[in-house]
Amino acid sequence: MEMERLPSHVQKLFWDVDASKTDPRSKADAIIERVLNYGDLGDWEWLSRYYGKETVREKLSRKNALGRDNLRPESRRLASLIFKAQ
């Protein structure tokens, strides 16, 4: 079975890795984080369609073991408004 690939408009956000070999399912947290921090609204729309709003909301509410995450505060605020529960 062939691995799913990130769309090209999202791959551009992964300048530091080979995005064509990045598995969107196994790397969901890292992808969601990167798209929220650096993506445009089109990338955010893909995020919502691919992972679903609930998954993005879960990521917004989770912190790592040190009580932190890698989301920029301005990205978190905007994402909280866009992906809020309806």
CNS distance restraints for C-alpha pairs under 8 A (distance, minus, plus):
assign (resid   3 and name CA) (resid  23 and name CA) 6.62 0.50 0.50
assign (resid   4 and name CA) (resid  23 and name CA) 6.36 0.50 0.50
assign (resid   4 and name CA) (resid  24 and name CA) 6.81 0.50 0.50
assign (resid   5 and name CA) (resid  20 and name CA) 6.25 0.50 0.50
assign (resid   5 and name CA) (resid  21 and name CA) 7.29 0.50 0.50
assign (resid   5 and name CA) (resid  22 and name CA) 6.86 0.50 0.50
assign (resid   5 and name CA) (resid  23 and name CA) 6.35 0.50 0.50
assign (resid   5 and name CA) (resid  24 and name CA) 6.66 0.50 0.50
assign (resid   6 and name CA) (resid  10 and name CA) 6.17 0.50 0.50
assign (resid   6 and name CA) (resid  11 and name CA) 5.93 0.50 0.50
assign (resid   6 and name CA) (resid  19 and name CA) 7.17 0.50 0.50
assign (resid   6 and name CA) (resid  20 and name CA) 6.96 0.50 0.50
assign (resid   6 and name CA) (resid  22 and name CA) 7.25 0.50 0.50
assign (resid   6 and name CA) (resid  23 and name CA) 7.57 0.50 0.50
assign (resid   6 and name CA) (resid  24 and name CA) 6.41 0.50 0.50
assign (resid   7 and name CA) (resid  11 and name CA) 6.18 0.50 0.50
assign (resid   8 and name CA) (resid  12 and name CA) 6.53 0.50 0.50
assign (resid   9 and name CA) (resid  13 and name CA) 7.88 0.50 0.50
assign (resid   9 and name CA) (resid  43 and name CA) 7.00 0.50 0.50
assign (resid  10 and name CA) (resid  14 and name CA) 7.59 0.50 0.50
assign (resid  10 and name CA) (resid  35 and name CA) 7.40 0.50 0.50
assign (resid  10 and name CA) (resid  39 and name CA) 7.43 0.50 0.50
assign (resid  10 and name CA) (resid  43 and name CA) 6.14 0.50 0.50
assign (resid  11 and name CA) (resid  15 and name CA) 7.67 0.50 0.50
assign (resid  11 and name CA) (resid  19 and name CA) 5.38 0.50 0.50
assign (resid  11 and name CA) (resid  20 and name CA) 7.27 0.50 0.50
assign (resid  12 and name CA) (resid  19 and name CA) 7.96 0.50 0.50
assign (resid  13 and name CA) (resid  34 and name CA) 7.07 0.50 0.50
assign (resid  13 and name CA) (resid  35 and name CA) 7.15 0.50 0.50
assign (resid  13 and name CA) (resid  38 and name CA) 6.78 0.50 0.50
assign (resid  13 and name CA) (resid  39 and name CA) 6.93 0.50 0.50
assign (resid  14 and name CA) (resid  18 and name CA) 7.36 0.50 0.50
assign (resid  14 and name CA) (resid  19 and name CA) 5.82 0.50 0.50
assign (resid  14 and name CA) (resid  34 and name CA) 7.94 0.50 0.50
assign (resid  15 and name CA) (resid  19 and name CA) 7.64 0.50 0.50
assign (resid  18 and name CA) (resid  22 and name CA) 6.83 0.50 0.50
assign (resid  22 and name CA) (resid  27 and name CA) 7.21 0.50 0.50
assign (resid  23 and name CA) (resid  27 and name CA) 5.99 0.50 0.50
assign (resid  24 and name CA) (resid  28 and name CA) 5.56 0.50 0.50
assign (resid  24 and name CA) (resid  31 and name CA) 7.02 0.50 0.50
assign (resid  27 and name CA) (resid  31 and name CA) 6.13 0.50 0.50
assign (resid  28 and name CA) (resid  32 and name CA) 5.95 0.50 0.50
assign (resid  29 and name CA) (resid  33 and name CA) 6.09 0.50 0.50
assign (resid  29 and name CA) (resid  59 and name CA) 7.02 0.50 0.50
assign (resid  30 and name CA) (resid  34 and name CA) 6.11 0.50 0.50
assign (resid  31 and name CA) (resid  35 and name CA) 6.02 0.50 0.50
assign (resid  32 and name CA) (resid  36 and name CA) 6.05 0.50 0.50
assign (resid  32 and name CA) (resid  47 and name CA) 7.00 0.50 0.50
assign (resid  32 and name CA) (resid  56 and name CA) 7.02 0.50 0.50
assign (resid  32 and name CA) (resid  59 and name CA) 7.68 0.50 0.50
assign (resid  33 and name CA) (resid  37 and name CA) 6.15 0.50 0.50
assign (resid  33 and name CA) (resid  70 and name CA) 6.99 0.50 0.50
assign (resid  33 and name CA) (resid  71 and name CA) 6.19 0.50 0.50
assign (resid  34 and name CA) (resid  38 and name CA) 5.89 0.50 0.50
assign (resid  34 and name CA) (resid  39 and name CA) 7.19 0.50 0.50
assign (resid  35 and name CA) (resid  39 and name CA) 4.48 0.50 0.50
assign (resid  35 and name CA) (resid  40 and name CA) 7.78 0.50 0.50
assign (resid  35 and name CA) (resid  43 and name CA) 6.54 0.50 0.50
assign (resid  35 and name CA) (resid  44 and name CA) 6.69 0.50 0.50
assign (resid  35 and name CA) (resid  47 and name CA) 7.58 0.50 0.50
assign (resid  36 and name CA) (resid  44 and name CA) 6.88 0.50 0.50
assign (resid  36 and name CA) (resid  71 and name CA) 7.38 0.50 0.50
assign (resid  36 and name CA) (resid  75 and name CA) 6.01 0.50 0.50
assign (resid  36 and name CA) (resid  76 and name CA) 7.65 0.50 0.50
assign (resid  36 and name CA) (resid  79 and name CA) 7.11 0.50 0.50
assign (resid  37 and name CA) (resid  71 and name CA) 6.19 0.50 0.50
assign (resid  37 and name CA) (resid  72 and name CA) 6.15 0.50 0.50
assign (resid  37 and name CA) (resid  75 and name CA) 5.59 0.50 0.50
assign (resid  39 and name CA) (resid  43 and name CA) 5.35 0.50 0.50
assign (resid  39 and name CA) (resid  44 and name CA) 6.59 0.50 0.50
assign (resid  40 and name CA) (resid  44 and name CA) 6.36 0.50 0.50
assign (resid  41 and name CA) (resid  45 and name CA) 6.14 0.50 0.50
assign (resid  42 and name CA) (resid  46 and name CA) 6.43 0.50 0.50
assign (resid  43 and name CA) (resid  47 and name CA) 6.24 0.50 0.50
assign (resid  44 and name CA) (resid  48 and name CA) 6.24 0.50 0.50
assign (resid  45 and name CA) (resid  49 and name CA) 6.26 0.50 0.50
assign (resid  46 and name CA) (resid  50 and name CA) 5.85 0.50 0.50
assign (resid  47 and name CA) (resid  51 and name CA) 5.75 0.50 0.50
assign (resid  47 and name CA) (resid  52 and name CA) 7.04 0.50 0.50
assign (resid  47 and name CA) (resid  56 and name CA) 7.86 0.50 0.50
assign (resid  48 and name CA) (resid  52 and name CA) 4.61 0.50 0.50
assign (resid  48 and name CA) (resid  53 and name CA) 5.22 0.50 0.50
assign (resid  48 and name CA) (resid  56 and name CA) 7.29 0.50 0.50
assign (resid  49 and name CA) (resid  53 and name CA) 7.76 0.50 0.50
assign (resid  51 and name CA) (resid  55 and name CA) 5.96 0.50 0.50
assign (resid  51 and name CA) (resid  56 and name CA) 7.04 0.50 0.50
assign (resid  52 and name CA) (resid  56 and name CA) 6.64 0.50 0.50
assign (resid  53 and name CA) (resid  57 and name CA) 6.09 0.50 0.50
assign (resid  53 and name CA) (resid  83 and name CA) 5.88 0.50 0.50
assign (resid  54 and name CA) (resid  58 and name CA) 6.16 0.50 0.50
assign (resid  54 and name CA) (resid  83 and name CA) 7.97 0.50 0.50
assign (resid  55 and name CA) (resid  59 and name CA) 6.34 0.50 0.50
assign (resid  56 and name CA) (resid  60 and name CA) 6.31 0.50 0.50
assign (resid  56 and name CA) (resid  83 and name CA) 7.14 0.50 0.50
assign (resid  57 and name CA) (resid  61 and name CA) 6.38 0.50 0.50
assign (resid  57 and name CA) (resid  80 and name CA) 7.46 0.50 0.50
assign (resid  57 and name CA) (resid  83 and name CA) 6.29 0.50 0.50
assign (resid  57 and name CA) (resid  84 and name CA) 7.11 0.50 0.50
assign (resid  58 and name CA) (resid  62 and name CA) 6.29 0.50 0.50
assign (resid  60 and name CA) (resid  76 and name CA) 6.94 0.50 0.50
assign (resid  60 and name CA) (resid  79 and name CA) 7.93 0.50 0.50
assign (resid  60 and name CA) (resid  80 and name CA) 7.27 0.50 0.50
assign (resid  62 and name CA) (resid  69 and name CA) 7.69 0.50 0.50
assign (resid  63 and name CA) (resid  67 and name CA) 5.07 0.50 0.50
assign (resid  63 and name CA) (resid  68 and name CA) 4.99 0.50 0.50
assign (resid  63 and name CA) (resid  69 and name CA) 5.24 0.50 0.50
assign (resid  64 and name CA) (resid  68 and name CA) 5.39 0.50 0.50
assign (resid  64 and name CA) (resid  69 and name CA) 5.93 0.50 0.50
assign (resid  71 and name CA) (resid  75 and name CA) 6.50 0.50 0.50
assign (resid  71 and name CA) (resid  76 and name CA) 6.16 0.50 0.50
assign (resid  72 and name CA) (resid  76 and name CA) 6.18 0.50 0.50
assign (resid  73 and name CA) (resid  77 and name CA) 6.23 0.50 0.50
assign (resid  74 and name CA) (resid  78 and name CA) 6.31 0.50 0.50
assign (resid  75 and name CA) (resid  79 and name CA) 5.94 0.50 0.50
assign (resid  76 and name CA) (resid  80 and name CA) 5.89 0.50 0.50
assign (resid  77 and name CA) (resid  81 and name CA) 6.50 0.50 0.50
assign (resid  78 and name CA) (resid  82 and name CA) 6.25 0.50 0.50
assign (resid  79 and name CA) (resid  83 and name CA) 5.67 0.50 0.50
assign (resid  79 and name CA) (resid  84 and name CA) 7.81 0.50 0.50
assign (resid  80 and name CA) (resid  84 and name CA) 5.48 0.50 0.50
